[in-house]
């Protein structure tokens, strides 16, 4: 084998597309959950914390299988919500996005919470004293001061999404040009006779993408430190 073929370039593009889409879709929910768990006291907070962090401890294959049961034609979500709307999710790139979002969501929430926990509560109290409502306080105080945590969480989730394999292969399959991402392509090459060279080449691409993401994270962090 020499050089990448159309399916390889498709896998590269799809990896970035899935990771980016999952990150952008998860961001508002990640911010909301982090805010809820940082600034609110309520019954069941420990349970919510456990549910949010559960994907960190579960094998990705288990997550993929549970999503398959939920989103499939006989699943609760698939039967009651998706089918009546004519939406197909299983074995499409949308399923890969959902799997990536579920697996990476705890990393995003944890990073945003760390950013929020460093905010001086006196600033929030001063905002309230000056007559700002809850939404105004969130948008003018909490959001700007949590920006570093938001960026860190987004970068971590994006990087995690680039390498997602277990949940994706269960719920989205490994269809070249449709749902095959870089990790799935590497798996296919590694399982095929004579595919070692292409598997190593795609590993190099994966390492390069991850390195670019990490360098960007460090660069934006230093820019924010200087601005601060």
N, C-alpha and C positions, 0 to 999 in steps of 0.2 A: 504494500500500500504506500502511496506517496501523495502527500498533501491532503488537505481536508476536502470533503465532498459537500454537496448541498445540504445533506442531512446533518452534518457536523456544524456547519454555520447556522443552520436552523436551531440546533440544540443550544448553541451559544446565545443566540438572540432570545430564545425562549427562556433560558435561565435568567437573563437580566430582566426580561419582561415580567416573569412570574414573581421574582424577588421584589422588584420595584412596585408592582401592583399590590402585592400582599402588604408591603410596608405602608404604602399610602392609604390603603383601605383600613389598616389596623390603627393608624396614628390617632384619629379622633377617639376611638374606643379605648386605646391605651392611655391617652391623656385623661379621659373621664374616669377610668378605673383607678389610675394612680392618684388622681385628685380625691376620689371618694375614700380611698384607703389611707390617705395621708392626713386629710383635714376633717374627717368625720368619724364619729364614734357611733357604732350601732351593733345590735345583736347579729351574730352570724358573721362578723368581720373575719374571724379566724377561718371559718368555713370558706368564705369567698377567697381569702388568701390562698388556701389550700387548692381550691379549684383552679385559680389563675396559674399557680405554679405546678399543677399536676403534669402538664406536658413535659416539664423538665425531667421528671422521674420516670415517666412511662416510655417504653420502647416506641420509636416512631411507627413501627409496623402495627402496634396495637392502636395507636391513634388513627392510622390509615384505615384499619379494619372497622373501627367504631364509626368513622366518617362514612365508610361504605355502607354500613347498616343504616345510618341516618339519612343519607342523601340518595340511596338507591331507590328504585321504583317501588319497592315494598317497604322502604324506610319511612319513619314518621314524617320527616321533613319532605322527603321526595314524594310521598303519596299525597300528603295534605296541602303542600304549598307549591312545589316545583311542577308536578305534573299538570295541575289545573291551569298553570300559567304557560305550559308548553316549554318549560326550561329544562334543557339537558345539561347535567353537571358531570356525572360520572364519566370517566374516560374522555374528558375534555381538558383544555388548559385551565378552565375555571376551577376544576377539582384540584389541580396542582396549586393554584393560588390559595384556595381554602386550606389545604393541607399545610402549606408553607406558613400561612397566617397563624394557624393554631399552634404549630410547633415553635414559631418564633415570638409569639405574643408575650410570654412571660419575660423574655429578655428585654423587650421594649418597656413593659410596665415597671420592671425592677429598676431600670436606668432612670426612667422619668421620676419614680418615687425618690430615688437617691437625690436627684436634683431638687425636688420639692422639699425634701426634709432639711435642706441646707438654707432654706429661705427664713429670714428673720421674721418671727411671728409679730414683732412690733410693727413692721411695715404693713402687714395685713390689717392689724388692729387700727393703725393710723388711717388707713384707707377707709375702713368702716366708720371711724370717728368723723371723718370729713364728709360723710354722707354717701359714699360709694356703695352701690348695691353689690350683691354677691357676684353677678355676672361682670360688673365693672371691675371688681377686685381681681377676678380671674383673668380678664383680658389685659388689664393695665399693670398688675403687680405679679401675679403668680405665673402667667404665661411667659412674660419676658425673662423673669428670673429662673425659670425652669428650662430655658432654651438649650442650655448645654446638655442637660439630661435628655431632652427630647431628641437632639441631634445624635447623641451617643446611642440612645435606644434604637433610633431609626437605622443607624449604621450597623449596629450589631444584628438587628433583625434582617437587614438586607444581606449581610454577609452570611448569616445562618441560612437564609433562603437560597443563596447560590449553591449551597452544599446539601440541600435537603434531598433525601433519597427514600428512606423507608416508608414514610406515610404517602409520598407521592406515587410510588410504584404500585401501591395497593389501590388507591382511590382514582388515580389517573391513568395507570398503565404505562407502558413503555412503547409508545407509538411514534416512530420516526416522523418528524415534520408536524406532529400534532401535539404530543405531550412529552416527547423525549427531551429532557434537559441534559446538561453536561454530565452530572453524576450517573444518570441512566444510560447515556451513551458510553461512558467509561465501563459500566457494568456489562453492557452488551459486547463491547470489544474484548474485554477481559475474559468473557465466557466463550469467545469464538477463537478457533485455531488461527494463529497468525495475526491476531488483533492486538498484540502487545505494544507494537510501535505506535498505533493510533491511540491506544489507551494512555500511553505515557505522554503523547502530544497533548491530549485533552487534559491530562493532569497538570501539565505545564500551563495551559490556558487558565485552568481553575485557580492555580496558585497565583498567576499573574493578576487575575481579577481580584482575588482576595487581598493581594498586596496593595493594589491601587485603592481599594476601599479603606484599608487600614491607614495608608498614607494620607488619604483625604481626611480621615477622622482626626489624625494628629495635626494636620495643617489647619483645619477649621478650629480645633481646640486652641492652638497657639494664637490664631487670629483673634479669638474671643478673649483670651487672656490679655492680649495687648490692648484690645478695645476696652476691657474692664479696668 
